[in-house]
């Protein structure tokens, strides 16, 4: 599934770093993660894949529209600002 720039930007805004998700289903015969497994979004790449670290220690990309998941929580606005500052080498105090 190909997404245009606007769709990818919307996904990046909808699932910022730190968003917690619960996997409902994944159609990946090579590296499936069991339904119900929870994880944290690390980054959304430029094609709209959510790269996550799951609580069972696995890391895997989740594709909106192909994989099924629900959002458990999203980071607070202050957490987002702090993460952005760290990303650019600044420390907020």
LUMGU-758987 format. One record per atom (N, C-alpha, C): residue number from 1; chain; atom name; x, y, z. Coordinates in nm, 3 decimals. Example, Ala and Ser with C-alpha at 12.3 -4.5 7.8 and 13.67 -1.06 7.14 Angstrom:
<pts>
<nr = 1; kette = A; atom = N; x = 1.319; y = -0.569; z = 0.780>
<nr = 1; kette = A; atom = CA; x = 1.230; y = -0.450; z = 0.780>
<nr = 1; kette = A; atom = C; x = 1.320; y = -0.330; z = 0.780>
<nr = 2; kette = A; atom = N; x = 1.285; y = -0.225; z = 0.708>
<nr = 2; kette = A; atom = CA; x = 1.367; y = -0.106; z = 0.714>
<nr = 2; kette = A; atom = C; x = 1.290; y = 0.003; z = 0.787>
</pts>
This chain:
<pts>
<nr = 1; kette = A; atom = N; x = 0.085; y = -0.117; z = 0.000>
<nr = 1; kette = A; atom = CA; x = 0.000; y = 0.000; z = 0.000>
<nr = 1; kette = A; atom = C; x = 0.089; y = 0.124; z = 0.000>
<nr = 2; kette = A; atom = N; x = 0.075; y = 0.209; z = -0.100>
<nr = 2; kette = A; atom = CA; x = 0.155; y = 0.331; z = -0.112>
<nr = 2; kette = A; atom = C; x = 0.079; y = 0.448; z = -0.051>
<nr = 3; kette = A; atom = N; x = 0.150; y = 0.526; z = 0.031>
<nr = 3; kette = A; atom = CA; x = 0.090; y = 0.644; z = 0.093>
<nr = 3; kette = A; atom = C; x = 0.160; y = 0.768; z = 0.041>
<nr = 4; kette = A; atom = N; x = 0.080; y = 0.873; z = 0.018>
<nr = 4; kette = A; atom = CA; x = 0.141; y = 0.998; z = -0.025>
<nr = 4; kette = A; atom = C; x = 0.193; y = 1.074; z = 0.097>
<nr = 5; kette = A; atom = N; x = 0.262; y = 1.185; z = 0.073>
<nr = 5; kette = A; atom = CA; x = 0.326; y = 1.263; z = 0.178>
<nr = 5; kette = A; atom = C; x = 0.227; y = 1.309; z = 0.285>
<nr = 6; kette = A; atom = N; x = 0.108; y = 1.352; z = 0.244>
<nr = 6; kette = A; atom = CA; x = 0.008; y = 1.399; z = 0.341>
<nr = 6; kette = A; atom = C; x = -0.038; y = 1.285; z = 0.433>
<nr = 7; kette = A; atom = N; x = -0.058; y = 1.167; z = 0.377>
<nr = 7; kette = A; atom = CA; x = -0.101; y = 1.052; z = 0.457>
<nr = 7; kette = A; atom = C; x = 0.007; y = 1.015; z = 0.559>
<nr = 8; kette = A; atom = N; x = 0.133; y = 1.016; z = 0.515>
<nr = 8; kette = A; atom = CA; x = 0.243; y = 0.983; z = 0.605>
<nr = 8; kette = A; atom = C; x = 0.254; y = 1.087; z = 0.716>
<nr = 9; kette = A; atom = N; x = 0.240; y = 1.214; z = 0.684>
<nr = 9; kette = A; atom = CA; x = 0.246; y = 1.320; z = 0.785>
<nr = 9; kette = A; atom = C; x = 0.135; y = 1.302; z = 0.889>
<nr = 10; kette = A; atom = N; x = 0.017; y = 1.265; z = 0.843>
<nr = 10; kette = A; atom = CA; x = -0.096; y = 1.242; z = 0.932>
<nr = 10; kette = A; atom = C; x = -0.067; y = 1.126; z = 1.027>
<nr = 11; kette = A; atom = N; x = -0.006; y = 1.021; z = 0.976>
<nr = 11; kette = A; atom = CA; x = 0.030; y = 0.905; z = 1.059>
<nr = 11; kette = A; atom = C; x = 0.136; y = 0.946; z = 1.161>
<nr = 12; kette = A; atom = N; x = 0.235; y = 1.025; z = 1.119>
<nr = 12; kette = A; atom = CA; x = 0.339; y = 1.070; z = 1.212>
<nr = 12; kette = A; atom = C; x = 0.280; y = 1.154; z = 1.325>
<nr = 13; kette = A; atom = N; x = 0.180; y = 1.236; z = 1.293>
<nr = 13; kette = A; atom = CA; x = 0.115; y = 1.318; z = 1.395>
<nr = 13; kette = A; atom = C; x = 0.026; y = 1.233; z = 1.486>
<nr = 14; kette = A; atom = N; x = -0.037; y = 1.132; z = 1.428>
<nr = 14; kette = A; atom = CA; x = -0.131; y = 1.049; z = 1.503>
<nr = 14; kette = A; atom = C; x = -0.059; y = 0.951; z = 1.597>
<nr = 15; kette = A; atom = N; x = 0.062; y = 0.908; z = 1.560>
<nr = 15; kette = A; atom = CA; x = 0.135; y = 0.808; z = 1.638>
<nr = 15; kette = A; atom = C; x = 0.276; y = 0.859; z = 1.669>
<nr = 16; kette = A; atom = N; x = 0.289; y = 0.963; z = 1.751>
<nr = 16; kette = A; atom = CA; x = 0.422; y = 1.015; z = 1.784>
<nr = 16; kette = A; atom = C; x = 0.502; y = 0.916; z = 1.869>
<nr = 17; kette = A; atom = N; x = 0.632; y = 0.940; z = 1.875>
<nr = 17; kette = A; atom = CA; x = 0.719; y = 0.859; z = 1.959>
<nr = 17; kette = A; atom = C; x = 0.662; y = 0.852; z = 2.100>
<nr = 18; kette = A; atom = N; x = 0.661; y = 0.730; z = 2.155>
<nr = 18; kette = A; atom = CA; x = 0.608; y = 0.709; z = 2.289>
<nr = 18; kette = A; atom = C; x = 0.464; y = 0.662; z = 2.293>
<nr = 19; kette = A; atom = N; x = 0.396; y = 0.662; z = 2.177>
<nr = 19; kette = A; atom = CA; x = 0.258; y = 0.611; z = 2.171>
<nr = 19; kette = A; atom = C; x = 0.260; y = 0.462; z = 2.204>
<nr = 20; kette = A; atom = N; x = 0.170; y = 0.420; z = 2.291>
<nr = 20; kette = A; atom = CA; x = 0.159; y = 0.279; z = 2.328>
<nr = 20; kette = A; atom = C; x = 0.047; y = 0.215; z = 2.245>
<nr = 21; kette = A; atom = N; x = 0.076; y = 0.099; z = 2.187>
<nr = 21; kette = A; atom = CA; x = -0.023; y = 0.028; z = 2.107>
<nr = 21; kette = A; atom = C; x = -0.039; y = -0.116; z = 2.156>
<nr = 22; kette = A; atom = N; x = -0.152; y = -0.176; z = 2.119>
<nr = 22; kette = A; atom = CA; x = -0.178; y = -0.318; z = 2.146>
<nr = 22; kette = A; atom = C; x = -0.209; y = -0.382; z = 2.011>
<nr = 23; kette = A; atom = N; x = -0.134; y = -0.483; z = 1.977>
<nr = 23; kette = A; atom = CA; x = -0.152; y = -0.551; z = 1.850>
<nr = 23; kette = A; atom = C; x = -0.278; y = -0.636; z = 1.853>
<nr = 24; kette = A; atom = N; x = -0.360; y = -0.623; z = 1.751>
<nr = 24; kette = A; atom = CA; x = -0.482; y = -0.705; z = 1.738>
<nr = 24; kette = A; atom = C; x = -0.454; y = -0.821; z = 1.643>
<nr = 25; kette = A; atom = N; x = -0.386; y = -0.792; z = 1.533>
<nr = 25; kette = A; atom = CA; x = -0.353; y = -0.896; z = 1.437>
<nr = 25; kette = A; atom = C; x = -0.249; y = -0.848; z = 1.339>
<nr = 26; kette = A; atom = N; x = -0.168; y = -0.943; z = 1.292>
<nr = 26; kette = A; atom = CA; x = -0.062; y = -0.910; z = 1.198>
<nr = 26; kette = A; atom = C; x = -0.051; y = -1.024; z = 1.098>
<nr = 27; kette = A; atom = N; x = -0.050; y = -0.990; z = 0.971>
<nr = 27; kette = A; atom = CA; x = -0.040; y = -1.091; z = 0.866>
<nr = 27; kette = A; atom = C; x = 0.105; y = -1.096; z = 0.817>
<nr = 28; kette = A; atom = N; x = 0.193; y = -1.145; z = 0.903>
<nr = 28; kette = A; atom = CA; x = 0.335; y = -1.154; z = 0.871>
<nr = 28; kette = A; atom = C; x = 0.382; y = -1.296; z = 0.901>
<nr = 29; kette = A; atom = N; x = 0.394; y = -1.380; z = 0.798>
<nr = 29; kette = A; atom = CA; x = 0.429; y = -1.520; z = 0.822>
<nr = 29; kette = A; atom = C; x = 0.573; y = -1.540; z = 0.871>
<nr = 30; kette = A; atom = N; x = 0.659; y = -1.440; z = 0.854>
<nr = 30; kette = A; atom = CA; x = 0.800; y = -1.455; z = 0.889>
<nr = 30; kette = A; atom = C; x = 0.833; y = -1.411; z = 1.031>
<nr = 31; kette = A; atom = N; x = 0.764; y = -1.311; z = 1.081>
<nr = 31; kette = A; atom = CA; x = 0.795; y = -1.259; z = 1.215>
<nr = 31; kette = A; atom = C; x = 0.670; y = -1.208; z = 1.285>
<nr = 32; kette = A; atom = N; x = 0.567; y = -1.292; z = 1.296>
<nr = 32; kette = A; atom = CA; x = 0.444; y = -1.242; z = 1.359>
<nr = 32; kette = A; atom = C; x = 0.463; y = -1.218; z = 1.508>
<nr = 33; kette = A; atom = N; x = 0.388; y = -1.125; z = 1.558>
<nr = 33; kette = A; atom = CA; x = 0.382; y = -1.099; z = 1.701>
<nr = 33; kette = A; atom = C; x = 0.240; y = -1.134; z = 1.743>
<nr = 34; kette = A; atom = N; x = 0.228; y = -1.201; z = 1.855>
<nr = 34; kette = A; atom = CA; x = 0.098; y = -1.251; z = 1.899>
<nr = 34; kette = A; atom = C; x = -0.001; y = -1.139; z = 1.928>
<nr = 35; kette = A; atom = N; x = -0.127; y = -1.161; z = 1.894>
<nr = 35; kette = A; atom = CA; x = -0.231; y = -1.064; z = 1.928>
<nr = 35; kette = A; atom = C; x = -0.231; y = -1.037; z = 2.079>
<nr = 36; kette = A; atom = N; x = -0.255; y = -0.911; z = 2.115>
<nr = 36; kette = A; atom = CA; x = -0.257; y = -0.872; z = 2.255>
<nr = 36; kette = A; atom = C; x = -0.124; y = -0.820; z = 2.305>
<nr = 37; kette = A; atom = N; x = -0.018; y = -0.840; z = 2.228>
<nr = 37; kette = A; atom = CA; x = 0.114; y = -0.790; z = 2.268>
<nr = 37; kette = A; atom = C; x = 0.114; y = -0.639; z = 2.260>
<nr = 38; kette = A; atom = N; x = 0.170; y = -0.576; z = 2.362>
<nr = 38; kette = A; atom = CA; x = 0.175; y = -0.430; z = 2.368>
<nr = 38; kette = A; atom = C; x = 0.316; y = -0.381; z = 2.337>
<nr = 39; kette = A; atom = N; x = 0.322; y = -0.259; z = 2.281>
<nr = 39; kette = A; atom = CA; x = 0.452; y = -0.203; z = 2.247>
<nr = 39; kette = A; atom = C; x = 0.448; y = -0.051; z = 2.242>
<nr = 40; kette = A; atom = N; x = 0.565; y = 0.006; z = 2.217>
<nr = 40; kette = A; atom = CA; x = 0.583; y = 0.151; z = 2.214>
<nr = 40; kette = A; atom = C; x = 0.638; y = 0.192; z = 2.078>
<nr = 41; kette = A; atom = N; x = 0.578; y = 0.295; z = 2.020>
<nr = 41; kette = A; atom = CA; x = 0.626; y = 0.348; z = 1.891>
<nr = 41; kette = A; atom = C; x = 0.757; y = 0.422; z = 1.916>
<nr = 42; kette = A; atom = N; x = 0.859; y = 0.385; z = 1.839>
<nr = 42; kette = A; atom = CA; x = 0.988; y = 0.453; z = 1.846>
<nr = 42; kette = A; atom = C; x = 0.994; y = 0.565; z = 1.743>
<nr = 43; kette = A; atom = N; x = 0.947; y = 0.536; z = 1.623>
<nr = 43; kette = A; atom = CA; x = 0.952; y = 0.632; z = 1.513>
<nr = 43; kette = A; atom = C; x = 0.856; y = 0.586; z = 1.403>
<nr = 44; kette = A; atom = N; x = 0.806; y = 0.681; z = 1.327>
<nr = 44; kette = A; atom = CA; x = 0.731; y = 0.652; z = 1.205>
<nr = 44; kette = A; atom = C; x = 0.819; y = 0.692; z = 1.090>
<nr = 45; kette = A; atom = N; x = 0.847; y = 0.600; z = 0.999>
<nr = 45; kette = A; atom = CA; x = 0.937; y = 0.631; z = 0.889>
<nr = 45; kette = A; atom = C; x = 0.865; y = 0.704; z = 0.776>
<nr = 46; kette = A; atom = N; x = 0.936; y = 0.733; z = 0.670>
<nr = 46; kette = A; atom = CA; x = 0.883; y = 0.814; z = 0.561>
<nr = 46; kette = A; atom = C; x = 0.786; y = 0.741; z = 0.469>
<nr = 47; kette = A; atom = N; x = 0.760; y = 0.613; z = 0.495>
<nr = 47; kette = A; atom = CA; x = 0.656; y = 0.543; z = 0.419>
<nr = 47; kette = A; atom = C; x = 0.537; y = 0.508; z = 0.509>
<nr = 48; kette = A; atom = N; x = 0.541; y = 0.557; z = 0.636>
<nr = 48; kette = A; atom = CA; x = 0.427; y = 0.542; z = 0.725>
<nr = 48; kette = A; atom = C; x = 0.429; y = 0.418; z = 0.813>
<nr = 49; kette = A; atom = N; x = 0.541; y = 0.347; z = 0.819>
<nr = 49; kette = A; atom = CA; x = 0.552; y = 0.230; z = 0.905>
<nr = 49; kette = A; atom = C; x = 0.586; y = 0.273; z = 1.047>
<nr = 50; kette = A; atom = N; x = 0.513; y = 0.218; z = 1.145>
<nr = 50; kette = A; atom = CA; x = 0.540; y = 0.245; z = 1.286>
<nr = 50; kette = A; atom = C; x = 0.644; y = 0.144; z = 1.334>
<nr = 51; kette = A; atom = N; x = 0.763; y = 0.192; z = 1.366>
<nr = 51; kette = A; atom = CA; x = 0.867; y = 0.103; z = 1.417>
<nr = 51; kette = A; atom = C; x = 0.853; y = 0.100; z = 1.568>
<nr = 52; kette = A; atom = N; x = 0.826; y = -0.019; z = 1.622>
<nr = 52; kette = A; atom = CA; x = 0.790; y = -0.035; z = 1.762>
<nr = 52; kette = A; atom = C; x = 0.882; y = -0.132; z = 1.834>
<nr = 53; kette = A; atom = N; x = 0.895; y = -0.110; z = 1.963>
<nr = 53; kette = A; atom = CA; x = 0.958; y = -0.206; z = 2.053>
<nr = 53; kette = A; atom = C; x = 0.845; y = -0.264; z = 2.137>
<nr = 54; kette = A; atom = N; x = 0.829; y = -0.395; z = 2.128>
<nr = 54; kette = A; atom = CA; x = 0.721; y = -0.461; z = 2.201>
<nr = 54; kette = A; atom = C; x = 0.769; y = -0.505; z = 2.338>
<nr = 55; kette = A; atom = N; x = 0.675; y = -0.521; z = 2.429>
<nr = 55; kette = A; atom = CA; x = 0.708; y = -0.554; z = 2.567>
<nr = 55; kette = A; atom = C; x = 0.776; y = -0.690; z = 2.581>
<nr = 56; kette = A; atom = N; x = 0.764; y = -0.775; z = 2.479>
<nr = 56; kette = A; atom = CA; x = 0.831; y = -0.905; z = 2.483>
<nr = 56; kette = A; atom = C; x = 0.976; y = -0.896; z = 2.433>
<nr = 57; kette = A; atom = N; x = 1.022; y = -0.772; z = 2.405>
<nr = 57; kette = A; atom = CA; x = 1.160; y = -0.751; z = 2.362>
<nr = 57; kette = A; atom = C; x = 1.181; y = -0.746; z = 2.212>
<nr = 58; kette = A; atom = N; x = 1.080; y = -0.781; z = 2.136>
<nr = 58; kette = A; atom = CA; x = 1.093; y = -0.779; z = 1.990>
<nr = 58; kette = A; atom = C; x = 1.072; y = -0.640; z = 1.934>
<nr = 59; kette = A; atom = N; x = 1.135; y = -0.613; z = 1.823>
<nr = 59; kette = A; atom = CA; x = 1.112; y = -0.489; z = 1.749>
<nr = 59; kette = A; atom = C; x = 1.062; y = -0.527; z = 1.611>
<nr = 60; kette = A; atom = N; x = 0.964; y = -0.452; z = 1.564>
<nr = 60; kette = A; atom = CA; x = 0.906; y = -0.482; z = 1.433>
<nr = 60; kette = A; atom = C; x = 0.826; y = -0.363; z = 1.385>
<nr = 61; kette = A; atom = N; x = 0.819; y = -0.347; z = 1.255>
<nr = 61; kette = A; atom = CA; x = 0.738; y = -0.241; z = 1.196>
<nr = 61; kette = A; atom = C; x = 0.592; y = -0.283; z = 1.187>
<nr = 62; kette = A; atom = N; x = 0.504; y = -0.192; z = 1.222>
<nr = 62; kette = A; atom = CA; x = 0.360; y = -0.214; z = 1.213>
<nr = 62; kette = A; atom = C; x = 0.308; y = -0.121; z = 1.104>
<nr = 63; kette = A; atom = N; x = 0.230; y = -0.175; z = 1.012>
<nr = 63; kette = A; atom = CA; x = 0.183; y = -0.099; z = 0.897>
<nr = 63; kette = A; atom = C; x = 0.035; y = -0.066; z = 0.914>
<nr = 64; kette = A; atom = N; x = 0.003; y = 0.063; z = 0.938>
<nr = 64; kette = A; atom = CA; x = -0.138; y = 0.102; z = 0.948>
<nr = 64; kette = A; atom = C; x = -0.213; y = 0.065; z = 0.820>
<nr = 65; kette = A; atom = N; x = -0.331; y = 0.008; z = 0.835>
<nr = 65; kette = A; atom = CA; x = -0.410; y = -0.032; z = 0.720>
<nr = 65; kette = A; atom = C; x = -0.387; y = -0.176; z = 0.679>
<nr = 66; kette = A; atom = N; x = -0.274; y = -0.234; z = 0.720>
<nr = 66; kette = A; atom = CA; x = -0.248; y = -0.375; z = 0.692>
<nr = 66; kette = A; atom = C; x = -0.246; y = -0.456; z = 0.820>
<nr = 67; kette = A; atom = N; x = -0.182; y = -0.404; z = 0.923>
<nr = 67; kette = A; atom = CA; x = -0.180; y = -0.468; z = 1.054>
<nr = 67; kette = A; atom = C; x = -0.288; y = -0.402; z = 1.141>
<nr = 68; kette = A; atom = N; x = -0.348; y = -0.479; z = 1.228>
<nr = 68; kette = A; atom = CA; x = -0.453; y = -0.426; z = 1.316>
<nr = 68; kette = A; atom = C; x = -0.396; y = -0.402; z = 1.455>
<nr = 69; kette = A; atom = N; x = -0.423; y = -0.282; z = 1.507>
<nr = 69; kette = A; atom = CA; x = -0.377; y = -0.247; z = 1.641>
<nr = 69; kette = A; atom = C; x = -0.467; y = -0.139; z = 1.698>
<nr = 70; kette = A; atom = N; x = -0.459; y = -0.123; z = 1.829>
<nr = 70; kette = A; atom = CA; x = -0.532; y = -0.016; z = 1.894>
<nr = 70; kette = A; atom = C; x = -0.433; y = 0.067; z = 1.975>
<nr = 71; kette = A; atom = N; x = -0.469; y = 0.193; z = 1.997>
<nr = 71; kette = A; atom = CA; x = -0.385; y = 0.282; z = 2.076>
<nr = 71; kette = A; atom = C; x = -0.424; y = 0.269; z = 2.223>
<nr = 72; kette = A; atom = N; x = -0.327; y = 0.246; z = 2.307>
<nr = 72; kette = A; atom = CA; x = -0.348; y = 0.238; z = 2.452>
<nr = 72; kette = A; atom = C; x = -0.335; y = 0.377; z = 2.512>
<nr = 73; kette = A; atom = N; x = -0.229; y = 0.448; z = 2.472>
<nr = 73; kette = A; atom = CA; x = -0.206; y = 0.583; z = 2.523>
<nr = 73; kette = A; atom = C; x = -0.113; y = 0.659; z = 2.429>
<nr = 74; kette = A; atom = N; x = -0.118; y = 0.789; z = 2.442>
<nr = 74; kette = A; atom = CA; x = -0.029; y = 0.877; z = 2.366>
<nr = 74; kette = A; atom = C; x = 0.051; y = 0.959; z = 2.466>
<nr = 75; kette = A; atom = N; x = 0.174; y = 0.999; z = 2.429>
<nr = 75; kette = A; atom = CA; x = 0.254; y = 1.079; z = 2.522>
<nr = 75; kette = A; atom = C; x = 0.191; y = 1.216; z = 2.544>
<nr = 76; kette = A; atom = N; x = 0.218; y = 1.272; z = 2.661>
<nr = 76; kette = A; atom = CA; x = 0.171; y = 1.408; z = 2.692>
<nr = 76; kette = A; atom = C; x = 0.248; y = 1.507; z = 2.605>
<nr = 77; kette = A; atom = N; x = 0.192; y = 1.624; z = 2.584>
<nr = 77; kette = A; atom = CA; x = 0.256; y = 1.727; z = 2.502>
<nr = 77; kette = A; atom = C; x = 0.394; y = 1.763; z = 2.557>
<nr = 78; kette = A; atom = N; x = 0.409; y = 1.774; z = 2.689>
<nr = 78; kette = A; atom = CA; x = 0.539; y = 1.809; z = 2.747>
<nr = 78; kette = A; atom = C; x = 0.642; y = 1.700; z = 2.719>
<nr = 79; kette = A; atom = N; x = 0.599; y = 1.572; z = 2.717>
<nr = 79; kette = A; atom = CA; x = 0.690; y = 1.462; z = 2.684>
<nr = 79; kette = A; atom = C; x = 0.737; y = 1.474; z = 2.540>
<nr = 80; kette = A; atom = N; x = 0.647; y = 1.513; z = 2.450>
<nr = 80; kette = A; atom = CA; x = 0.683; y = 1.528; z = 2.310>
<nr = 80; kette = A; atom = C; x = 0.788; y = 1.638; z = 2.293>
<nr = 81; kette = A; atom = N; x = 0.768; y = 1.750; z = 2.359>
<nr = 81; kette = A; atom = CA; x = 0.864; y = 1.861; z = 2.348>
<nr = 81; kette = A; atom = C; x = 1.000; y = 1.820; z = 2.402>
<nr = 82; kette = A; atom = N; x = 1.002; y = 1.747; z = 2.512>
<nr = 82; kette = A; atom = CA; x = 1.128; y = 1.701; z = 2.570>
<nr = 82; kette = A; atom = C; x = 1.199; y = 1.604; z = 2.477>
<nr = 83; kette = A; atom = N; x = 1.125; y = 1.511; z = 2.415>
<nr = 83; kette = A; atom = CA; x = 1.184; y = 1.416; z = 2.321>
<nr = 83; kette = A; atom = C; x = 1.241; y = 1.488; z = 2.200>
<nr = 84; kette = A; atom = N; x = 1.173; y = 1.589; z = 2.150>
<nr = 84; kette = A; atom = CA; x = 1.224; y = 1.665; z = 2.036>
<nr = 84; kette = A; atom = C; x = 1.352; y = 1.737; z = 2.074>
<nr = 85; kette = A; atom = N; x = 1.358; y = 1.794; z = 2.192>
<nr = 85; kette = A; atom = CA; x = 1.478; y = 1.865; z = 2.238>
<nr = 85; kette = A; atom = C; x = 1.596; y = 1.769; z = 2.246>
<nr = 86; kette = A; atom = N; x = 1.573; y = 1.649; z = 2.301>
<nr = 86; kette = A; atom = CA; x = 1.680; y = 1.551; z = 2.310>
<nr = 86; kette = A; atom = C; x = 1.726; y = 1.507; z = 2.171>
<nr = 87; kette = A; atom = N; x = 1.633; y = 1.496; z = 2.078>
<nr = 87; kette = A; atom = CA; x = 1.665; y = 1.453; z = 1.943>
<nr = 87; kette = A; atom = C; x = 1.760; y = 1.552; z = 1.876>
<nr = 88; kette = A; atom = N; x = 1.747; y = 1.680; z = 1.908>
<nr = 88; kette = A; atom = CA; x = 1.831; y = 1.781; z = 1.847>
<nr = 88; kette = A; atom = C; x = 1.948; y = 1.823; z = 1.936>
<nr = 89; kette = A; atom = N; x = 1.978; y = 1.741; z = 2.037>
<nr = 89; kette = A; atom = CA; x = 2.092; y = 1.766; z = 2.122>
<nr = 89; kette = A; atom = C; x = 2.073; y = 1.875; z = 2.226>
<nr = 90; kette = A; atom = N; x = 1.952; y = 1.910; z = 2.257>
<nr = 90; kette = A; atom = CA; x = 1.925; y = 2.011; z = 2.359>
<nr = 90; kette = A; atom = C; x = 1.866; y = 1.943; z = 2.481>
<nr = 91; kette = A; atom = N; x = 1.895; y = 1.995; z = 2.596>
<nr = 91; kette = A; atom = CA; x = 1.838; y = 1.939; z = 2.717>
<nr = 91; kette = A; atom = C; x = 1.753; y = 2.045; z = 2.784>
<nr = 92; kette = A; atom = N; x = 1.629; y = 2.010; z = 2.813>
<nr = 92; kette = A; atom = CA; x = 1.539; y = 2.105; z = 2.879>
<nr = 92; kette = A; atom = C; x = 1.550; y = 2.086; z = 3.030>
<nr = 93; kette = A; atom = N; x = 1.558; y = 2.197; z = 3.101>
<nr = 93; kette = A; atom = CA; x = 1.565; y = 2.189; z = 3.247>
<nr = 93; kette = A; atom = C; x = 1.461; y = 2.279; z = 3.308>
</pts>
